[in-house]
Amino acid sequence: MSPLLAIAALSAALAAVLVVFWLQARRLRRLSAALDAFERTGHSGALLLAEANPQGDETSRLAAQIERMGECLSSRSAALSDAMRRRSELLANVSHDLRTPLAAMQGYLELLLLRQDNLDGAEARNYLQTATRQSERLGRLVADLFELTRLEGEGLRPDAEDFALAELVHDVVQRFALDAGRRGVRLEARLDPAAPTLRVRAEIGLIERLLASLVENALRHTPAGGSVMIEAVRADSRAEVAVSDTGEGIAAADLPGVFDQYDRVERVGGAHRGSGHGGLGLAIARRIAELHDGRLRIESAPGRGTRVGFDLPLVQPDAMAERARDMPRRLAA
């Protein structure tokens, strides 16, 4: 090959390399510009890249991967923004609920101070009793808020143990029997014939809290003469537990948000507004169910009552036998 031909071939090859490099650089500049625009939107818009092609060359596959990452980032950014907005709403609602009993306590205590020389014993006792009730209401609100915060913490895992479900149901019925009697509401349990042998694996304290929240909520929204029923039955490898009432029910439009701590869903009729429970009890119950790989389910209709259920993992006979064999070794250790 003559020197001139060699120089011409080398120049052509160099020109081809420069063209390819320029084309790739232009594609990368478009990627960079799209990423800059996506960043300026606060990762809230859609990241669409013309270069994206999972079956293309390296640059096209890279663009496709960036596009998928952008979708994920956009979704997480939207979820975070929504969570921040809802958290602000929660703080606003809880702040209002906290101020109400605080203002009532302050008012009655100021009256006691101002009129202490002119109050008879019965009136003073009435003021103190009212202030005490507001203090208890405030304590419940604060306790619920702290408990919900703890349950939503990362890495929380239930301290599971095996226990008899029927015994827990009967304990909860006995716990609320006096309150139900004062309200004129019949509280009873309806157990599966196999319930005495049903053993579940869960953290018994959390499940008692969940069940107590559902019963307390049902009693609060059931008028005198009504009834509240706790049911427990076997459903394949899980136990189904439900609390039903004959209360006023919940409107269909409100059902999707009834377990949401940020929604202040009220039962139909609104007769129990301002009960001092802050709307967090059902959110706590839902979180406890989720920690046990379950979920709360609700059925309700205005004037026909409400039924809220959840499920728990059953202890299988072979697992029970194995844990029984391991018990002496654990005790010895």
Helices and strands as residue ranges (DSSP letters): H 3-40, H 58-114, H 121-151, E 161-164, H 165-183, E 186-191, G 195-197, E 199-202, H 204-220, E 227-235, E 238-245, G 252-257, H 281-291, E 297-300, E 306-313, H 317-332
